[in-house]
């Protein structure tokens, strides 16, 4: 998926930061969602993660909400 033009730079930065890609069970996944949620709308965050890492944007929104909740996400929590 190609990102909208206004999000292309964010996707490029993510590719540069995670050249091997990023999966939901990666240690940095939840932290990245929390950081990006301060910078992007829910919709834009989903589009960026889908374009950068082929992650379902709706699942990204759900995972972001969980990461922002009072529950501390654990590595591998969403795998399977």
N, C-alpha and C positions, 0 to 999 in steps of 0.2 A: 504494500500500500504506500502510495506517495502522500506525504503529509501536506496539509495546506501550506501555501507559501509563507505565511507568517509563523509557522512552526518548524520550518525546514532547518533553521539554525540550531534549534534545540535538539532535533533528531541527529544532526551532524555531531553535536557535542557529546551526545550519548554514545554514538558509534565510536567516537574518539576515546571516550572514557571507559567503555566496555567493548573492546575490539573483538572479544570472543563471544559477545552476546550476553544476555542476562535471562535467567529462568526464574520462575516463581519460588523455587527452593534455594536460590542463591542467598548467601548471607546478607548481601547489600540490598536486596530487593525491597523489603519493607521500609528500610531507612530512606532509600531513594524516593519511594512513593511519598513519604512524609515531607521530605524536602521539596519535591516538585509540587506538592499540593499547596504549598505557600506561594508558589510562583504562577501556577496555571489553574484555570478553571477545571472542574471535574471532567467536562467533555474534552477539553484540550489535552489534559493529562492522559486520558484514555487513547486519544488519537496519536499522541506522541509515542506512547509505549507500544501501540500496535504497529506504527510505522517503523520504530527503531528495532523492536524485538519480536514482532509477530505475535504479540500477546493480545488476547481478546480484550477490547476496550471496556466492555461491560464488567468483565471479571476484574480488571484493573480498578474500576470504581469501587467494587465490593472490597477488594483487598486494601485499598486506600482507607476506606471507612474503618476496616478492622485495625489497620495500623495506627489510625488516629484515635481509636477508642482507648478505654482504660485498660483493656487487656494488652499485655505485651506480646507481640507476635514472636513466635519461635521459629528457628530455621526448620524448614521441611514441613511446616504446619499445613501448607496448602498443596502439598504434592499428593499425587494419587488420583 
